[in-house]
């Protein structure tokens, strides 16, 4: 696989941008903050609308008929687990800041509840075979969790005179999307270019974060069911999939810039909020998911096929990375200052969850890529014996 394709397929532009930001801000903070300040509005307010919209599109394709997560049976356990994970993360974060007597940090708890779906997905891809139910369960948990977070961010201050113009513009954007759909317009770009800016201005006027501007438009965008993994666009040459490929390419640039603009944190800025986010991610959320799943099973629900408690433990730990969504939530929710700095450091530290997940999978002997040492030895002996028998047969 070519290096550029490897980076694109694994959404690695964000961590690359984040690593560059951390190095830059600690070596030349003045120049970094100057550049980051100038890029903050176009990246966070405009560019991230493309990323949130793409997540919305992926989620709808996964749950529509023919999608990998279609039918309520595949969602029920995920919804319960997501609720448990959110509660576990919130209790973990709030418990820590309470113990430290720094309740001024309490308002940042939604940052601790965020899940980076792409990071968790690719960690599980290193552990399980393609198509394993573990990846679908993770995607469902991540979608439900982040959707709840977006709803919390989008508590609409409309229905008041000063915000009525914004609500009308969003309604106009949705109406235009309906007209395009009725006219059977298959170009994804038409919906993004024609409806997106109108909705974006409406969200801005209504006082809602404009990064959510594409959310009401996306349900009307043409799509195909996605039976394969998330973030994997088929190679079909039709207008829909070609549009999604172009959309995804633009998001790679957005994520690189997002990491560059938002991940620049002076490493000495970590404190109670940082450890609170990390504790919530590595302890609170996995524990909440497992407890909620146990209660759901006791109530009569079932774990997905090929998912036992060991596999569920690995999936729960794979949700520990907050990274992209945590940074987005932090910058959207909190003003610049010490609290924002602390929780952003915590969001970056949650990347360690990937290593913890791989270690847990190895310890539990879960997944195709991490067999027990004794199993590897026996497998090699069987392969050597089989190879010797084949050579003997050919010799005769």
C-alpha positions, 0 to 999 in steps of 0.5 A: 500500500502506498504511504499516502493511501495508508495515511488516508485509509487510517485517518492519520492526518489528524494525529500527524497535525496534532503531533506537529502542533505539540512540537511547534507550540513547545518550541515556538509558542508565539508563532504557533498561537499566531497561526492557530488564531488565524486558522481557528475560525475557518477550520473549527467553524467551517471545515469541521462542518464537513467532518460532522456531516460525513459522520452523519452520512456514514451513520445513516448508511450503516443503519439503513436497510442493507447496512452493517448495523441495520435492524433494531437487534444490533442497536439495542445492546449498543444503545444500552452500552453507550448510555452506560459508557457515558454515565461511567465517563461522567462519574469518573470525571466528576468523581476525580475533580470532586476528590481534588476539590476543583469543581470549577472543572465540572462543566467540562465533563462532556469532553470526557464522554466523547469517543473517537470512532475512527481511532477505536475502529482501526485498533479493533481492525488490528485485533479482529478479522474484517467483518467481526461483530466487535467493530460493528458494536464499537461503531454503534456505541460511538455513533450513539454516544457522539450523537448524544454529545452533538445534541447536547451542544446543539441545544437550540436557543431559537424560537425567540425573535432574535434567532428566528431568522436563523431558524428560517434559513435552516428551514430554507436549506432543508427545503432546498435539499428536499427539492433536490432529492425530489428532482433526483439530483445524485451529485453529493456536491450539489447538496453540500454547496447549495444547501450547506452555506444557507444552513451554516448561516442559519446556525450561526444566526441562531447561536448554534455551533455552525459545525453542525450545519450539515446535520439537517441536510444530510438525511436528504443526500443520496446514498447507498447502503454500506454493508462494509466497514465505516470510512470505507467507500466502495470503488463504484464510479457512480455519482454518489460514491464519487461524491463521497470519495471527494468529500472524504478527501476534503475531510482529510485536509480538515482533520490535519488542520484541526489537529494543527490548530487545536492540539497545540498545548504546552505540555506543562499545562496538564493538571486535575482536568487532564487526569480527570479526562484520562481516568474517565476514558480508561476506567469510567467509560469501559466500566460503565459499558461492561456494567450496562451490558451485564444489566442488559443481559440480565434483563433478557437482551443478548450480546452480538454474535461472536461477542463474549465477555472477553471480546466485549472488554476489548471493545469497551477499552477501544472506546477509550480514545476521545481525541478528535471528538473530545478536542472538538467538544472542548473547543466548542464548549469551553472558553480559552483558559486554564480549564480548556488547556487541561482538558485538551491535554487530557484529550490528547492523552486518551490516545494511550487507550489504543496501546492499552486495548492492544495489551488487553487483547493480548492478555485476554487472548482475543483476536486473530492477530494476538494468539497465545504463545503456546498456540503460536508454537503449536501452529508453527509445528503443525505448519512445519509438519504439513509442509514436510508431508507435502514435500514427502508426497511430491518426492514419491 
